């Protein structure tokens, strides 16, 4: 719900401990009405600072349509690869729209 009503795209990470308990919800990148620049290196740095063992990615689509774009799929792959090098699990990536969320894990995209 923190992302749903944003007028611009926000990319956030839920930092989790080894038991998948929430350490911190971190909005990391802010964009425009239809995109946000996301840097995997910055995400990994923050996860290491938070001592996270796993993460869940999330971002909103201000258009209200939760369908992941090709750019969403591409950046998710890059993020998963970056975290894999540090032995941090990416459990899911949610795209938040109006009244719905699409899970990459449920769709087999992670």
MOPAC internal coordinates of N, CA, C and O (Angstrom, degrees):
PM7 1SCF
backbone

  N    0.0000 0     0.00 0     0.00 0    0    0    0
  C    1.4497 1     0.00 0     0.00 0    1    0    0
  C    1.5277 1   111.10 1     0.00 0    2    1    0
  O    1.2310 1   120.08 1   157.91 1    3    2    1
  N    1.3395 1   117.44 1   -22.09 1    3    2    1
  C    1.4656 1   120.12 1   178.31 1    5    3    2
  C    1.5247 1   111.37 1   -67.82 1    6    5    3
  O    1.2310 1   120.37 1   155.45 1    7    6    5
  N    1.3136 1   116.90 1   -24.55 1    7    6    5
  C    1.4607 1   120.38 1  -177.31 1    9    7    6
  C    1.5262 1   113.11 1   -99.10 1   10    9    7
  O    1.2310 1   120.19 1   152.93 1   11   10    9
  N    1.3106 1   117.25 1   -27.07 1   11   10    9
  C    1.4650 1   121.79 1  -170.09 1   13   11   10
  C    1.5275 1   113.35 1   -56.99 1   14   13   11
  O    1.2310 1   119.85 1   137.49 1   15   14   13
  N    1.3139 1   117.90 1   -42.51 1   15   14   13
  C    1.4608 1   120.87 1  -172.22 1   17   15   14
  C    1.5216 1   114.51 1   -96.62 1   18   17   15
  O    1.2310 1   119.78 1  -166.40 1   19   18   17
  N    1.3077 1   118.02 1    13.60 1   19   18   17
  C    1.4579 1   120.98 1   179.53 1   21   19   18
  C    1.5283 1   110.42 1   -73.90 1   22   21   19
  O    1.2310 1   119.42 1   -41.30 1   23   22   21
  N    1.3252 1   118.71 1   138.70 1   23   22   21
  C    1.4699 1   121.15 1   179.69 1   25   23   22
  C    1.5298 1   113.13 1   -79.72 1   26   25   23
  O    1.2310 1   120.50 1   171.79 1   27   26   25
  N    1.3266 1   116.65 1    -8.21 1   27   26   25
  C    1.4616 1   122.28 1   179.81 1   29   27   26
  C    1.5238 1   108.36 1  -134.22 1   30   29   27
  O    1.2310 1   120.43 1   -14.79 1   31   30   29
  N    1.3137 1   116.78 1   165.21 1   31   30   29
  C    1.4638 1   119.96 1  -178.89 1   33   31   30
  C    1.5259 1   110.10 1   -73.16 1   34   33   31
  O    1.2310 1   121.51 1   -45.81 1   35   34   33
  N    1.3237 1   114.72 1   134.19 1   35   34   33
  C    1.4617 1   122.37 1   177.75 1   37   35   34
  C    1.5234 1   107.44 1  -128.09 1   38   37   35
  O    1.2310 1   120.49 1   -51.09 1   39   38   37
  N    1.3289 1   116.68 1   128.91 1   39   38   37
  C    1.4613 1   122.45 1   177.84 1   41   39   38
  C    1.5205 1   107.35 1  -107.53 1   42   41   39
  O    1.2310 1   120.86 1   -57.85 1   43   42   41
  N    1.3342 1   115.97 1   122.15 1   43   42   41
  C    1.4666 1   121.01 1  -175.58 1   45   43   42
  C    1.5185 1   110.57 1  -126.36 1   46   45   43
  O    1.2310 1   121.49 1   -17.79 1   47   46   45
  N    1.3338 1   114.76 1   162.21 1   47   46   45
  C    1.4590 1   121.41 1   177.98 1   49   47   46
  C    1.5271 1   108.37 1  -133.06 1   50   49   47
  O    1.2310 1   121.05 1   -46.04 1   51   50   49
  N    1.3110 1   115.60 1   133.96 1   51   50   49
  C    1.4532 1   121.51 1   170.59 1   53   51   50
  C    1.5161 1   106.37 1   -95.56 1   54   53   51
  O    1.2310 1   120.64 1   -64.48 1   55   54   53
  N    1.3236 1   116.37 1   115.52 1   55   54   53
  C    1.4581 1   122.48 1   179.92 1   57   55   54
  C    1.5226 1   107.75 1   -87.20 1   58   57   55
  O    1.2310 1   120.64 1   -50.85 1   59   58   57
  N    1.3382 1   116.39 1   129.15 1   59   58   57
  C    1.4593 1   121.68 1  -175.37 1   61   59   58
  C    1.5215 1   111.27 1  -123.78 1   62   61   59
  O    1.2310 1   121.09 1   -30.52 1   63   62   61
  N    1.3350 1   115.53 1   149.48 1   63   62   61
  C    1.4609 1   119.59 1   176.10 1   65   63   62
  C    1.5297 1   109.81 1   -84.65 1   66   65   63
  O    1.2310 1   119.94 1     7.27 1   67   66   65
  N    1.3130 1   117.71 1  -172.73 1   67   66   65
  C    1.4637 1   121.28 1  -175.36 1   69   67   66
  C    1.5312 1   113.05 1   -68.72 1   70   69   67
  O    1.2310 1   120.45 1   163.99 1   71   70   69
  N    1.3200 1   116.74 1   -16.01 1   71   70   69
  C    1.4731 1   121.32 1   176.00 1   73   71   70
  C    1.5264 1   110.90 1   -99.48 1   74   73   71
  O    1.2310 1   120.82 1  -168.65 1   75   74   73
  N    1.3305 1   116.04 1    11.35 1   75   74   73
  C    1.4681 1   124.42 1  -179.73 1   77   75   74
  C    1.5302 1   112.80 1    63.39 1   78   77   75
  O    1.2310 1   120.75 1  -150.30 1   79   78   77
  N    1.3211 1   116.18 1    29.70 1   79   78   77
  C    1.4590 1   121.19 1   173.20 1   81   79   78
  C    1.5209 1   108.29 1   -90.00 1   82   81   79
  O    1.2310 1   121.18 1   -34.31 1   83   82   81
  N    1.3143 1   115.34 1   145.69 1   83   82   81
  C    1.4593 1   120.98 1  -176.88 1   85   83   82
  C    1.5210 1   111.46 1   -67.44 1   86   85   83
  O    1.2310 1   121.27 1   -54.65 1   87   86   85
  N    1.3274 1   115.17 1   125.35 1   87   86   85
  C    1.4578 1   121.89 1   171.43 1   89   87   86
  C    1.5215 1   108.52 1   -90.74 1   90   89   87
  O    1.2310 1   121.18 1   130.20 1   91   90   89
  N    1.3488 1   115.34 1   -49.80 1   91   90   89
  C    1.4702 1   119.94 1  -175.21 1   93   91   90
  C    1.5222 1   110.11 1  -163.11 1   94   93   91
  O    1.2310 1   120.58 1   -40.31 1   95   94   93
  N    1.3217 1   116.49 1   139.69 1   95   94   93
  C    1.4606 1   122.63 1   168.71 1   97   95   94
  C    1.5157 1   106.54 1   -93.07 1   98   97   95
  O    1.2310 1   120.38 1   -59.71 1   99   98   97
  N    1.3393 1   116.87 1   120.29 1   99   98   97
  C    1.4580 1   120.56 1  -175.15 1  101   99   98
  C    1.5274 1   111.98 1  -124.33 1  102  101   99
  O    1.2310 1   119.78 1   -73.63 1  103  102  101
  N    1.3418 1   118.02 1   106.37 1  103  102  101
  C    1.4644 1   119.26 1   167.20 1  105  103  102
  C    1.5276 1   106.78 1   -66.97 1  106  105  103
  O    1.2310 1   119.99 1   -54.52 1  107  106  105
  N    1.3207 1   117.62 1   125.48 1  107  106  105
  C    1.4618 1   120.39 1  -171.77 1  109  107  106
  C    1.5218 1   113.81 1  -110.27 1  110  109  107
  O    1.2310 1   120.29 1   141.40 1  111  110  109
  N    1.3209 1   117.05 1   -38.60 1  111  110  109
  C    1.4674 1   120.43 1  -175.66 1  113  111  110
  C    1.5244 1   109.57 1  -135.89 1  114  113  111
  O    1.2310 1   120.95 1   -39.37 1  115  114  113
  N    1.3182 1   115.78 1   140.63 1  115  114  113
  C    1.4583 1   122.55 1   178.88 1  117  115  114
  C    1.5165 1   108.25 1  -119.45 1  118  117  115
  O    1.2310 1   120.60 1   -41.96 1  119  118  117
  N    1.3175 1   116.46 1   138.04 1  119  118  117
  C    1.4552 1   119.75 1  -176.88 1  121  119  118
  C    1.5079 1   113.03 1  -127.64 1  122  121  119
  O    1.2310 1   121.83 1    33.19 1  123  122  121
  N    1.3144 1   114.09 1  -146.81 1  123  122  121
  C    1.4555 1   122.41 1  -178.48 1  125  123  122
  C    1.5333 1   108.85 1  -104.86 1  126  125  123
  O    1.2310 1   120.67 1    17.64 1  127  126  125
  N    1.3080 1   116.33 1  -162.36 1  127  126  125
  C    1.4630 1   119.40 1  -178.49 1  129  127  126
  C    1.5172 1   113.21 1   -71.33 1  130  129  127
  O    1.2310 1   120.39 1   165.00 1  131  130  129
  N    1.3418 1   116.86 1   -15.00 1  131  130  129
  C    1.4691 1   117.30 1  -177.47 1  133  131  130
  C    1.5267 1   114.85 1  -138.77 1  134  133  131
  O    1.2310 1   119.57 1  -170.93 1  135  134  133
  N    1.3207 1   118.43 1     9.07 1  135  134  133
  C    1.4659 1   119.04 1   177.53 1  137  135  134
  C    1.5230 1   110.72 1  -166.54 1  138  137  135
  O    1.2310 1   121.75 1   -18.39 1  139  138  137
  N    1.3341 1   114.26 1   161.61 1  139  138  137
  C    1.4684 1   122.03 1   173.42 1  141  139  138
  C    1.5191 1   106.89 1  -145.28 1  142  141  139
  O    1.2310 1   120.46 1   -40.83 1  143  142  141
  N    1.3086 1   116.72 1   139.17 1  143  142  141
  C    1.4574 1   120.86 1   174.42 1  145  143  142
  C    1.5182 1   108.14 1   -79.71 1  146  145  143
  O    1.2310 1   120.87 1   -51.77 1  147  146  145
  N    1.3328 1   115.93 1   128.23 1  147  146  145
  C    1.4640 1   122.04 1  -177.13 1  149  147  146
  C    1.5261 1   108.16 1  -123.82 1  150  149  147
  O    1.2310 1   120.72 1   -47.88 1  151  150  149
  N    1.3248 1   116.24 1   132.12 1  151  150  149
  C    1.4533 1   121.74 1  -177.09 1  153  151  150
  C    1.5286 1   110.23 1  -117.35 1  154  153  151
  O    1.2310 1   119.72 1   -72.24 1  155  154  153
  N    1.3402 1   118.13 1   107.76 1  155  154  153
  C    1.4660 1   121.00 1  -178.72 1  157  155  154
  C    1.5259 1   113.61 1   -53.34 1  158  157  155
  O    1.2310 1   120.11 1   141.74 1  159  158  157
  N    1.3257 1   117.40 1   -38.26 1  159  158  157
  C    1.4705 1   121.22 1  -179.31 1  161  159  158
  C    1.5293 1   111.10 1   -58.40 1  162  161  159
  O    1.2310 1   120.21 1   137.24 1  163  162  161
  N    1.3198 1   117.20 1   -42.76 1  163  162  161
  C    1.4648 1   121.83 1  -179.61 1  165  163  162
  C    1.5279 1   109.98 1   -66.83 1  166  165  163
  O    1.2310 1   120.17 1   141.53 1  167  166  165
  N    1.3235 1   117.27 1   -38.47 1  167  166  165
  C    1.4641 1   121.25 1   178.01 1  169  167  166
  C    1.5241 1   110.78 1   -62.83 1  170  169  167
  O    1.2310 1   120.55 1   135.09 1  171  170  169
  N    1.3289 1   116.55 1   -44.91 1  171  170  169
  C    1.4688 1   121.04 1   179.74 1  173  171  170
  C    1.5246 1   109.96 1   -64.40 1  174  173  171
  O    1.2310 1   119.87 1   136.74 1  175  174  173
  N    1.3191 1   117.85 1   -43.26 1  175  174  173
  C    1.4655 1   120.80 1   179.27 1  177  175  174
  C    1.5286 1   110.69 1   -57.69 1  178  177  175
  O    1.2310 1   120.53 1   135.45 1  179  178  177
  N    1.3436 1   116.60 1   -44.55 1  179  178  177
  C    1.4677 1   119.90 1  -178.38 1  181  179  178
  C    1.5243 1   111.00 1   -68.57 1  182  181  179
  O    1.2310 1   120.06 1   140.54 1  183  182  181
  N    1.3228 1   117.49 1   -39.46 1  183  182  181
  C    1.4665 1   120.65 1   178.57 1  185  183  182
  C    1.5282 1   110.83 1   -62.45 1  186  185  183
  O    1.2310 1   120.44 1   140.75 1  187  186  185
  N    1.3243 1   116.77 1   -39.25 1  187  186  185
  C    1.4681 1   119.90 1   177.37 1  189  187  186
  C    1.5262 1   110.94 1   -66.46 1  190  189  187
  O    1.2310 1   119.89 1   139.44 1  191  190  189
  N    1.3270 1   117.82 1   -40.56 1  191  190  189
  C    1.4711 1   121.23 1   177.18 1  193  191  190
  C    1.5230 1   110.93 1   -61.98 1  194  193  191
  O    1.2310 1   120.71 1   141.69 1  195  194  193
  N    1.3465 1   116.25 1   -38.31 1  195  194  193
  C    1.4601 1   121.19 1  -179.10 1  197  195  194
  C    1.5325 1   112.55 1   -82.10 1  198  197  195
  O    1.2310 1   120.69 1   175.82 1  199  198  197
  N    1.3327 1   116.29 1    -4.18 1  199  198  197
  C    1.4626 1   122.13 1  -177.82 1  201  199  198
  C    1.5326 1   111.24 1    58.90 1  202  201  199
  O    1.2310 1   120.51 1  -139.60 1  203  202  201
  N    1.3127 1   116.62 1    40.40 1  203  202  201
  C    1.4642 1   122.00 1  -178.88 1  205  203  202
  C    1.5279 1   110.25 1   -78.97 1  206  205  203
  O    1.2310 1   121.12 1   -40.32 1  207  206  205
  N    1.3225 1   115.46 1   139.68 1  207  206  205
  C    1.4603 1   121.85 1   175.26 1  209  207  206
  C    1.5266 1   110.64 1   -97.36 1  210  209  207
  O    1.2310 1   120.93 1   159.33 1  211  210  209
  N    1.3245 1   115.84 1   -20.67 1  211  210  209
  C    1.4598 1   121.76 1  -179.71 1  213  211  210
  C    1.5197 1   108.50 1  -153.16 1  214  213  211
  O    1.2310 1   120.97 1   -19.05 1  215  214  213
  N    1.3210 1   115.75 1   160.95 1  215  214  213
  C    1.4617 1   121.14 1   179.10 1  217  215  214
  C    1.5206 1   110.00 1  -140.03 1  218  217  215
  O    1.2310 1   121.61 1   -23.07 1  219  218  217
  N    1.3136 1   114.53 1   156.93 1  219  218  217
  C    1.4568 1   122.74 1   167.63 1  221  219  218
  C    1.5217 1   106.05 1  -124.28 1  222  221  219
  O    1.2310 1   120.67 1   -52.14 1  223  222  221
  N    1.3062 1   116.32 1   127.86 1  223  222  221
  C    1.4537 1   122.55 1   179.29 1  225  223  222
  C    1.5241 1   109.00 1   -92.13 1  226  225  223
  O    1.2310 1   120.66 1   -29.48 1  227  226  225
  N    1.3117 1   116.34 1   150.52 1  227  226  225
  C    1.4634 1   120.20 1   176.54 1  229  227  226
  C    1.5190 1   109.11 1  -155.45 1  230  229  227
  O    1.2310 1   121.04 1   -37.84 1  231  230  229
  N    1.3050 1   115.61 1   142.16 1  231  230  229
  C    1.4652 1   120.13 1   170.08 1  233  231  230
  C    1.5153 1   109.22 1  -151.92 1  234  233  231
  O    1.2310 1   121.48 1   -22.11 1  235  234  233
  N    1.3053 1   114.77 1   157.89 1  235  234  233
  C    1.4588 1   120.24 1  -178.08 1  237  235  234
  C    1.5231 1   110.85 1  -101.38 1  238  237  235
  O    1.2310 1   121.64 1   -21.52 1  239  238  237
  N    1.3055 1   114.46 1   158.48 1  239  238  237
  C    1.4605 1   122.46 1   168.57 1  241  239  238
  C    1.5233 1   106.84 1  -115.10 1  242  241  239
  O    1.2310 1   119.71 1   -74.56 1  243  242  241
  N    1.3320 1   118.15 1   105.44 1  243  242  241
  C    1.4582 1   120.65 1  -178.57 1  245  243  242
  C    1.5361 1   113.75 1   -57.52 1  246  245  243
  O    1.2310 1   120.33 1   159.33 1  247  246  245
  N    1.3228 1   116.97 1   -20.67 1  247  246  245
  C    1.4642 1   120.23 1   177.00 1  249  247  246
  C    1.5211 1   111.54 1   -65.63 1  250  249  247
  O    1.2310 1   120.84 1   160.48 1  251  250  249
  N    1.3490 1   115.99 1   -19.52 1  251  250  249
  C    1.4521 1   120.65 1  -178.14 1  253  251  250
  C    1.5098 1   113.50 1    92.88 1  254  253  251
  O    1.2310 1   120.04 1   170.08 1  255  254  253
  N    1.3294 1   117.53 1    -9.92 1  255  254  253
  C    1.4572 1   122.35 1  -179.32 1  257  255  254
  C    1.5266 1   108.10 1   -94.26 1  258  257  255
  O    1.2310 1   120.82 1   -62.51 1  259  258  257
  N    1.3321 1   116.03 1   117.49 1  259  258  257
  C    1.4626 1   120.67 1  -172.52 1  261  259  258
  C    1.5230 1   113.97 1   -85.70 1  262  261  259
  O    1.2310 1   119.49 1   179.67 1  263  262  261
  N    1.2963 1   118.57 1    -0.33 1  263  262  261
  C    1.4675 1   121.37 1  -178.12 1  265  263  262
  C    1.5328 1   110.33 1   -62.78 1  266  265  263
  O    1.2310 1   119.70 1   -54.96 1  267  266  265
  N    1.3532 1   118.18 1   125.04 1  267  266  265
  C    1.4645 1   120.37 1   179.63 1  269  267  266
  C    1.5360 1   111.77 1   -65.22 1  270  269  267
  O    1.2310 1   121.01 1   -41.48 1  271  270  269
  N    1.3204 1   115.68 1   138.52 1  271  270  269
  C    1.4596 1   121.44 1   177.15 1  273  271  270
  C    1.5256 1   109.72 1   -85.96 1  274  273  271
  O    1.2310 1   120.57 1    -9.89 1  275  274  273
  N    1.3194 1   116.51 1   170.11 1  275  274  273
  C    1.4701 1   120.60 1   174.93 1  277  275  274
  C    1.5239 1   109.96 1   -61.34 1  278  277  275
  O    1.2310 1   120.55 1   142.04 1  279  278  277
  N    1.3357 1   116.56 1   -37.96 1  279  278  277
  C    1.4671 1   120.48 1   178.15 1  281  279  278
  C    1.5341 1   110.33 1   -63.55 1  282  281  279
  O    1.2310 1   120.07 1   141.27 1  283  282  281
  N    1.3299 1   117.46 1   -38.73 1  283  282  281
  C    1.4705 1   121.26 1   177.10 1  285  283  282
  C    1.5200 1   110.37 1   -61.30 1  286  285  283
  O    1.2310 1   120.48 1   135.73 1  287  286  285
  N    1.3098 1   116.68 1   -44.27 1  287  286  285
  C    1.4733 1   121.31 1  -179.44 1  289  287  286
  C    1.5282 1   110.64 1   -65.52 1  290  289  287
  O    1.2310 1   120.40 1   139.05 1  291  290  289
  N    1.3191 1   116.84 1   -40.95 1  291  290  289
  C    1.4620 1   121.38 1  -179.04 1  293  291  290
  C    1.5320 1   111.29 1   -64.71 1  294  293  291
  O    1.2310 1   120.35 1   130.61 1  295  294  293
  N    1.3360 1   116.93 1   -49.39 1  295  294  293
  C    1.4649 1   119.43 1  -177.07 1  297  295  294
  C    1.5191 1   110.50 1   -67.65 1  298  297  295
  O    1.2310 1   120.02 1   146.94 1  299  298  297
  N    1.3284 1   117.56 1   -33.06 1  299  298  297
  C    1.4641 1   120.05 1   177.53 1  301  299  298
  C    1.5241 1   110.46 1   -62.51 1  302  301  299
  O    1.2310 1   120.14 1   136.91 1  303  302  301
  N    1.3204 1   117.33 1   -43.09 1  303  302  301
  C    1.4647 1   120.69 1   177.15 1  305  303  302
  C    1.5156 1   111.77 1   -60.30 1  306  305  303
  O    1.2310 1   120.48 1   137.36 1  307  306  305
  N    1.3216 1   116.69 1   -42.64 1  307  306  305
  C    1.4667 1   120.57 1   179.22 1  309  307  306
  C    1.5285 1   110.94 1   -65.10 1  310  309  307
  O    1.2310 1   120.30 1   140.04 1  311  310  309
  N    1.3228 1   117.04 1   -39.96 1  311  310  309
  C    1.4665 1   121.33 1   179.56 1  313  311  310
  C    1.5264 1   110.32 1   -66.46 1  314  313  311
  O    1.2310 1   120.42 1   134.43 1  315  314  313
  N    1.3192 1   116.81 1   -45.57 1  315  314  313
  C    1.4702 1   120.86 1   178.85 1  317  315  314
  C    1.5273 1   110.15 1   -57.35 1  318  317  315
  O    1.2310 1   120.17 1   135.17 1  319  318  317
  N    1.3276 1   117.27 1   -44.83 1  319  318  317
  C    1.4651 1   121.06 1   179.24 1  321  319  318
  C    1.5225 1   112.10 1   -63.21 1  322  321  319
  O    1.2310 1   120.28 1   139.26 1  323  322  321
  N    1.3306 1   117.08 1   -40.74 1  323  322  321
  C    1.4681 1   120.64 1   179.59 1  325  323  322
  C    1.5306 1   111.02 1   -64.64 1  326  325  323
  O    1.2310 1   120.52 1   135.84 1  327  326  325
  N    1.3221 1   116.61 1   -44.16 1  327  326  325
  C    1.4621 1   120.15 1   179.58 1  329  327  326
  C    1.5277 1   111.80 1   -68.28 1  330  329  327
  O    1.2310 1   120.48 1   146.58 1  331  330  329
  N    1.3088 1   116.69 1   -33.42 1  331  330  329
  C    1.4669 1   120.90 1  -179.64 1  333  331  330
  C    1.5258 1   110.56 1   -59.77 1  334  333  331
  O    1.2310 1   120.21 1   142.78 1  335  334  333
  N    1.3339 1   117.21 1   -37.22 1  335  334  333
  C    1.4649 1   121.46 1   178.75 1  337  335  334
  C    1.5231 1   112.37 1   -61.59 1  338  337  335
  O    1.2310 1   120.61 1   152.40 1  339  338  337
  N    1.3313 1   116.44 1   -27.60 1  339  338  337
  C    1.4646 1   121.70 1  -178.78 1  341  339  338
  C    1.5285 1   111.78 1  -100.75 1  342  341  339
  O    1.2310 1   120.28 1  -172.11 1  343  342  341
  N    1.3320 1   117.07 1     7.89 1  343  342  341
  C    1.4704 1   122.51 1  -179.92 1  345  343  342
  C    1.5309 1   111.99 1    60.65 1  346  345  343
  O    1.2310 1   120.80 1  -141.45 1  347  346  345
  N    1.3253 1   116.08 1    38.55 1  347  346  345
  C    1.4614 1   122.68 1   175.38 1  349  347  346
  C    1.5226 1   106.86 1  -112.26 1  350  349  347
  O    1.2310 1   120.55 1   -52.97 1  351  350  349
  N    1.3278 1   116.55 1   127.03 1  351  350  349
  C    1.4638 1   121.45 1  -176.86 1  353  351  350
  C    1.5209 1   111.15 1   -83.14 1  354  353  351
  O    1.2310 1   120.84 1   -44.05 1  355  354  353
  N    1.3280 1   115.99 1   135.95 1  355  354  353
  C    1.4616 1   121.80 1   169.88 1  357  355  354
  C    1.5271 1   105.32 1   -99.43 1  358  357  355
  O    1.2310 1   120.72 1   -71.06 1  359  358  357
  N    1.3283 1   116.24 1   108.94 1  359  358  357
  C    1.4574 1   120.80 1  -174.97 1  361  359  358
  C    1.5256 1   112.91 1   -80.59 1  362  361  359
  O    1.2310 1   120.34 1   145.50 1  363  362  361
  N    1.3310 1   116.95 1   -34.50 1  363  362  361
  C    1.4624 1   120.12 1  -177.72 1  365  363  362
  C    1.5190 1   109.56 1  -167.43 1  366  365  363
  O    1.2310 1   121.77 1   -12.32 1  367  366  365
  N    1.3086 1   114.22 1   167.68 1  367  366  365
  C    1.4603 1   123.04 1   172.04 1  369  367  366
  C    1.5165 1   105.76 1  -138.36 1  370  369  367
  O    1.2310 1   120.82 1   -60.27 1  371  370  369
  N    1.3117 1   116.04 1   119.73 1  371  370  369
  C    1.4542 1   121.42 1   179.62 1  373  371  370
  C    1.5247 1   109.87 1  -104.45 1  374  373  371
  O    1.2310 1   121.14 1   -46.28 1  375  374  373
  N    1.3277 1   115.43 1   133.72 1  375  374  373
  C    1.4599 1   121.73 1   170.81 1  377  375  374
  C    1.5227 1   105.85 1  -105.48 1  378  377  375
  O    1.2310 1   120.93 1   -58.41 1  379  378  377
  N    1.3262 1   115.83 1   121.59 1  379  378  377
  C    1.4548 1   122.41 1  -173.32 1  381  379  378
  C    1.5285 1   109.88 1  -100.48 1  382  381  379
  O    1.2310 1   121.01 1   -52.94 1  383  382  381
  N    1.3203 1   115.67 1   127.06 1  383  382  381
  C    1.4619 1   121.76 1   175.04 1  385  383  382
  C    1.5129 1   109.67 1  -122.90 1  386  385  383
  O    1.2310 1   120.56 1    17.61 1  387  386  385
  N    1.3217 1   116.53 1  -162.39 1  387  386  385
  C    1.4625 1   120.97 1   177.66 1  389  387  386
  C    1.5190 1   110.07 1   -75.59 1  390  389  387
  O    1.2310 1   120.81 1   -73.43 1  391  390  389
  N    1.3252 1   116.06 1   106.57 1  391  390  389
  C    1.4483 1   120.96 1   175.41 1  393  391  390
  C    1.5132 1   115.54 1    73.71 1  394  393  391
  O    1.2310 1   119.64 1  -171.82 1  395  394  393
  N    1.3167 1   118.29 1     8.18 1  395  394  393
  C    1.4521 1   120.03 1   177.73 1  397  395  394
  C    1.5240 1   110.44 1  -150.24 1  398  397  395
  O    1.2310 1   121.58 1   -21.75 1  399  398  397
  N    1.3290 1   114.58 1   158.25 1  399  398  397
  C    1.4583 1   121.93 1   175.45 1  401  399  398
  C    1.5169 1   107.55 1  -136.51 1  402  401  399
  O    1.2310 1   120.94 1   -42.42 1  403  402  401
  N    1.3095 1   115.82 1   137.58 1  403  402  401
  C    1.4666 1   121.30 1   176.89 1  405  403  402
  C    1.5172 1   107.74 1  -103.23 1  406  405  403
  O    1.2310 1   120.84 1   -50.66 1  407  406  405
  N    1.3329 1   115.99 1   129.34 1  407  406  405
  C    1.4499 1   123.31 1   179.43 1  409  407  406
  C    1.5206 1   109.90 1   -99.69 1  410  409  407
  O    1.2310 1   120.66 1   -56.85 1  411  410  409
  N    1.3233 1   116.35 1   123.15 1  411  410  409
  C    1.4663 1   120.50 1   175.60 1  413  411  410
  C    1.5198 1   111.06 1   -62.98 1  414  413  411
  O    1.2310 1   120.35 1   141.83 1  415  414  413
  N    1.3366 1   116.94 1   -38.17 1  415  414  413
  C    1.4630 1   120.58 1  -178.93 1  417  415  414
  C    1.5242 1   110.89 1   -64.25 1  418  417  415
  O    1.2310 1   120.18 1   136.12 1  419  418  417
  N    1.3219 1   117.25 1   -43.88 1  419  418  417
  C    1.4687 1   120.26 1   179.54 1  421  419  418
  C    1.5263 1   111.83 1   -62.83 1  422  421  419
  O    1.2310 1   120.77 1   148.57 1  423  422  421
  N    1.3131 1   116.13 1   -31.43 1  423  422  421
  C    1.4692 1   120.64 1   179.72 1  425  423  422
  C    1.5154 1   113.23 1   -87.87 1  426  425  423
  O    1.2310 1   120.26 1  -179.80 1  427  426  425
  N    1.3256 1   117.10 1     0.20 1  427  426  425
  C    1.4581 1   120.55 1  -179.53 1  429  427  426
  C    1.5105 1   114.31 1    73.85 1  430  429  427
  O    1.2310 1   120.12 1  -157.14 1  431  430  429
  N    1.3167 1   117.38 1    22.86 1  431  430  429
  C    1.4550 1   122.61 1  -179.16 1  433  431  430
  C    1.5316 1   113.04 1   -90.55 1  434  433  431
  O    1.2310 1   120.54 1   171.86 1  435  434  433
  N    1.3195 1   116.58 1    -8.14 1  435  434  433
  C    1.4754 1   121.58 1   175.47 1  437  435  434
  C    1.5103 1   106.89 1  -122.16 1  438  437  435
  O    1.2310 1   120.10 1   180.00 1  439  438  437

